[in-house]
């Protein structure tokens, strides 16, 4: 068994040394989950709902503990970490209402009765990234459990601590042993074994598009069910008739929140040319106003990057001589800090930061000529996850909403994720949808049954 030193990204101090599961230990976890599945599937819907409500309440009772743990483990500002723990609680409550509503249909047919059943799949592997450990764990885990599946969560090596604690809380809340297991481990070892294991019926993966493609290939031989939430390179489109003050004031938080480590980050700002210079003038004080600092401070809005490697990767997109027009502040000394940075140049198409998912606090601001040019630039990416549209013209807002190739769009705001609405991407940003009222369909198979009348 190997070990991993979990670091506090704000101080670079070791928080804990965590044992990483081997492939054999992953096999053992799958075996336990498979043996636990029949009994969990057969739990009465009302009883399963009560257990999930108890789980949600138990998470709610430990919000501050979980938030503090995420501050130390992921470097998230404490206010953000509290929201994340609350989101996990709320997602569990939302799907606790699902077991009693997991209905089929009666379809009229001649000669008898035709009914459908929504059958759980079996063992589900949920592979969680390091950028939002608690919410994304909940997005896969909660509907899978509600539908009657057993679940193995494989947290990222960098951020296993909250997932491990949530697994303990599930047992304290009364979930049967092995219905939910948390398996810290390396992606190429424990994660890959979950992907390859024939008794794992579905994989839910959130992470890079590169790894998502590898998982998709690995799932193909067994036709394993799959949900992928992958990369993004989203556009924030600002038309000349928009409320420029509000658009500029909110734009930094659409890309710099979570230190830019967000697949929904609006890391390309497209501004109609007549107001381009004015927008940059308004953007500068907004960027300088972003509070980057100690995650334990309630006033902090942006914390550090997750690791030294991630900081170096982000820095590579802003080399010496890069067209930096605005640079925010970041603490000196220990920690994986990077200041909020705005790039702008007529040669934007030559910038790697224009094309690549930086996954850090770097944004490129580009002018456009008209609607057609805006949509061309917005769609000039293999990704299609999210985006924002700023305009006072309702017709233009509707046209833009249909023209931009993305799964989650906001008009005059930057909201992307609500747990009661679907979330997912177009193109190489993913496969399938999470959250919302239809998420249980991703964790069940439809069984059709005809009953002859004679």
N, C-alpha and C positions, 0 to 999 in steps of 0.2 A: 504494500500500500504506500503510495506517494503522499506527500504533504505539500500544502501551499500556504505561503505567508500572505495573509490578508492585511493590506495596508490601509491606513487612513489617508486618503488623497490630499487632505489639507495640511497634514503634518509629516507625512511619509513614515510615520511610526507603525510598527506592527501591532495590529489589533488582536489577532489570534492566528494560530497555526491550525489549519483545517485539513483533515485527512480526506484524500480524494479516492473515490471508489474505483476499483479495478473493473475490467470487463466481467470477471467472474462474479463480483459483487453486484454488478448490474443485472446479470443473469438471475442471481438469487432474488433480487428485488422484483424482477418480472415474474418469477415463479410464485412469489408470495402474492403479488397483485392478481395473478391469474386464478389462484386458489381462493382469493377473497371475493372475486367477481360474482360468482353465482348468488351468494348470500346477499350482497349489496344490490344486485339487480332485482332480487325478490323482495327487498324491503318495501313495505306499502308506501305509496306516494306521499301520504300525509306524514308518515313517520320519517321518511327521507327529508321532507321539507322541514320538519321540526329539528332534525339534526343539523341541517344547513343553517337554520336560523340561530341555533345555539352556537354554531361555529362563528357566524357573523358577529353575534353578541360578544363572544370571547375575544375576537379580534378588536372589537370596539372597546372592550375593557382594558386593552393593552396598547391603545393607540400611541401614547407617549413613549412607552418602552420601544415599540417598533420604530417610531420616528427617530428616536435617539440612536437606535442601532443603525438606521440608514444614514444618519448624519456621519457616524464614525466610519461606516463601511464604504459608502458611495460618495461621501462629500457633498450630499445634497443639503441646501439650506433648510433649516429646521421647519420653516413654514411650508416649503414644498414637500418635505418628508411627511409632515402631518397630513397634508392633502393626499399623499400616496397611500398612507395607511388607511385613511378614511375611504379612499376609493376601493381598496380591497374589501373593507367591511361592506360598503354599499353594493358592490358587485355580488358578493355572497348573499346579501339580503334579496337582491333583485332576482337571482336565479333560485333562491329558496322558494319562490312562488311558482317555479316551473314544473316540479314533478306532478302536481295535481292537474296541470294544464297541458300535459304532453299527450294530446289527443290524436287519434287517427280520423279516417273518414269512412262514411258509408256511401258507396258509389252505386247508383242504379244500374243493374244488369238484368238480362232475362234469365229465368230459370233458377233464381236463387238470390243470395245476398252476397255482396262484395264489401269487405272491410279492409282497412289498412291499419298496421301497427307500427309505431316508432320504436324499434328495438335498439338497445345500447350496443356499442361495438365490442366492448371488452376492456382491455388494458390500453390506456392512452398515455403517451409520453409527451410531456410539456417541457420544451427546452427554452429556457428563459434567458434574456440578454442582461447585460450589466447596467444598461442606462436607466431602466425603470423596473427594478426587480419586483417590487410588490404588486403594482397594478397589473403588469403583464402576466405574472403568475396567476393572478385572479381571473384574468380574461379567458385563459384556457382551462384552468382548474375548475372554476365554479360551474359553468354549463356542463362540463364533462361529468362531474359528480352528480349534478341534478338529473342528468339523463340516465344515470344508473351505471356509469363506467367507473372502474378503478383507475387511479391516476398516479403516475410517477413524475415528479417534478425534478428536472435537472437544472439547478441554477448555474449561472456563469461562475467560473472559477474566482473571478475578482469579487463577486458580491453574493456569497452564499448565506450570510448570517440571518437576514430577515426571513428568507425562505425556510431555513432550518427551524427558526422559532415558530413560524406559522404552522409548520408540520406538528410541532409539539402542542400548539394550541388546539389543533384539530382533534387530537387524542383527548385533551382535557375537556373538550366540548362534547365528547361522547361518540365521535366517529369510530367505527370499528377498526381494529388493528389492520393495517396494510391496505385499507381503502385509499388512503392518501399517504404516499411515501415521498420524502425529499432525499435526493441522492446527489450530494456534492461530488463533482468529478470533472475531469478534463473533457472538453468537447470531443476530441478525436478518440477518446477511450470510452467513457461512460455514455456520452451523448451518441456516439456512433453505434454503440452496442444496442441502445434503445431503437435506433433507426433500423438496424439490421435484424433485430430479434423477431422471429416469426410470430411470437405470441403477443407482440405489441401491434395492435390493430390500427392505431392512428398516431401520427406525430403532429404536434403543434410547435412550430418553430418561429421565433422572432430573432432576426439578426441580419447579417449582411447578405446581399444578393448572391455573392460568390458562394458562400456556404449553403445558402438556400438551394442553389442549383445542384450542388453536390448531394444534398439530402434528397432532392427530387429524383435524381438518378438512382440513388440507393434504394428508394422506396419503390421504384418501378418494377423490379422483378417480382415482388410479392403483391403488386397493386395495392400497396399500403395507403390508406387514406391520409390526407395531408392538408394542413392549413399553413400557409406561409405569409408572414408579415415581414417585408424586407426593406430595402433602402428607399430613399427619397431625395429629390432635388427640387423642392417645391418653389413655386413662384408667388410673390406678393405683388399683385398688379394694381398700380395706382393711376387712375384716370384723372385728367385735368379738372374734372368737375367734382372730385372727391373732397371730403373734409380733410385738407392737407395736414392741418395741425394734429388732428386725431390719428390720421394714418402714420405720420412721422413719429408721434409720441409712442405709439404702440408697436411700431415695426421692430425696435430692438428686442422686445420680449418675444416676438414671434420667431426669432432665430437664436438669441443668446440665452434663453431660458434653459436650464440644465446644462449650462456652458456649451450650448449648441449640440449637445449629444442627444439628438432627437430626430428620428426619421421623418417627422412632420415639419422640421425647421424650414421656415421660409427663407432659404439662403440665397435666393435671387430676387432682388427687388426691381421690378420693371416700372418705370415712371414715364408718363406721357411727356414728350419733349418740351412743350410750352411751360411746364411747371417743374422740370427736372432740377434746375438750379435752386429754385425756391425750396423744393423738397429736401435737398441736401443741406441747405441752411437750417431748416427745422430739425433735421435728423441729428445734427451735431450735438446740440445740448441734450437731446434724448439719449444718445449713446453715452455721453459723459455722465449722465444721471443714473446709469445702471450701477447698482451697488454690488460690487464684487468683493467678497471678503470671507471672514470666518463663518462657516456654515452654522455654527452654534448661535450666532447673533440673529435675533428676530428680524433685524433690519436688512439682512443680507438677501439679495435677490439672485445672485449667481455665485456658485462655488467653483472649486477646481475641476479640472479634467480628471478622469478616472485613474490615469497611470502616467508614468514617465513616457512610455512608448506612445500613448495617445497624444500627449503634449508635443512630442517630437514630430509626430505625423502631422498634426495641425500646423505646427511651425513651418513645415516644409512647403505649405501653401502660401506662406507670406515671407519669401526670402528677401534678402537685402535688395533694395531697388524695386520692390513690389509697389504697385500704385495705391498706397494707403492714403485715403483722404480723411479718415477719422479713426482715431485709436483711443479706446477707453483706458481704464486703469485696472491694475491687478496687484495683489500684495507681493512684496519682495520676500525672499527667504524660502524656507521649506514649503513644500506643496507643489502640486502640478498645475500651476496657474498659467492662464493665457488671457491677455486683455481682449475685450470686444474690439473687433477690427472691421472696418468698412473699406472695400476696394472699389475703385471706379476708374475706368480708362476707355477711350474709344476703341482700343484693341481688346475688349473684354473677351472676345472669342478665343484669344490665345491663352487665357488664364486657365490653369488647371482647376482653380477654385470655381470657375464658372461651370465646368462640366462635371466635376467629381463631387461625390458626397463627402464633404470635409469632416463632418461630425465634430465640429468645434465652433467656437464663436467667431466665424468669419462669414461675411456677406458681401455680395457683389451688387452694385447698383448700376442699372443700365437704362438708357432712354429708349422709348419706342415711338413710332410715328403715328400709328392709327390702330384701330381694333385688330385688323388682320395681322399687323406686325406684332402686336402684343401676344396674340394667340400662337403665332409662329414661334416666338421666343419662349413662351411658357411651355410649349410642347416639344421643344428642342432638347429632349432628354429621354433616355430609356426608361426613366421612372415615371410614376404617376400616382403619388400617394395623396398629397393634400395641396392646399393653396388658398390664397385670399384674393378677393376682388374688392376694390374700393371705388365706388361711384355713387352719385345721387340719382342716376338715371335707372329706373326700374327695368326698362327694356334692355338696356345695355347689361345690367346685372344678370338678367335671364340669358341673354345671348352668350355672355362670357361663361356662365355656369354650364352651358351646354357645350361650348367650344373647347374649354380647358380639359385635357385628358387626365383626370385625377379622380380618385374615389371619394375624397372628402374635401369639400370646398366651403369657405365662409365668405359671406358678403358683409363688408364693413365691420369685420371682426377677424379674429384669428383662432376661433374655436375649431378643434378637429375631432375631439373624442368626448362623447357622452355615452355612458354605459348602456343606456336604453335605446341607442341608435346604432346602426351597423357601421363597422370600421374596416377598411381594407383598401387595397390599391389596384390601379390599372397597370398594364404593361409589366415591367420587371419589378414592380413594387410589391408583388405578392400574388397569392392564390387563395381565393375564398374570402370570407368575411368573418369577423369576430364581433361579439357584443350584440346588443339589440334583441328584439323578441324572437328572431329566427335562428339564433346561434345554436340552439339545441339540435337543429337539423344537421349541423356539422358533426355531431357526436352520436347520431343514430343512423340506422338503415331503415328504409321503408319496406315493410313486408306486406305483400298483398295476398289476401286470402279470399277465395271464393267458396261459398257454402251452398251446395245444391239444395233446391227446395224440395226435392223428392228423393 
